[in-house]
């Protein structure tokens, strides 16, 4: 949508844009990591490092208001599907499968949603 607007209407659509999950799909960082580990399978797990680190927000959330209001954009996937697709891509990459081919397959799948 954004690429089309940039081509058709130009500079009016330049600048920063956020595209991310709907508010009801927002999760804590811990939930993302736990879900990703579960979806990855193969005994994947994570360990919380309790040593001192720079502050990290508990919630990392994109404000997609601009994309919603200006473009009429809404996310096509929910949290579970997004994690599933991400884990699938990284597993394929880790196995040495052609990343471009995996990406193109996922784009085709996404377009059918």
LINTAZI-V285041 format. One record per helix or strand. SS is the DSSP state (2 for helix, 1 for strand). FROM is the first residue (numbers start at 1). TO is the last residue. Records with the same first field share a line. If there is no record, write none. Layout:
SS->FROM-TO  FROM-TO
//
This chain:
2->2-13  23-25  29-40  65-71  79-94  99-111
1->28-28  59-59
//
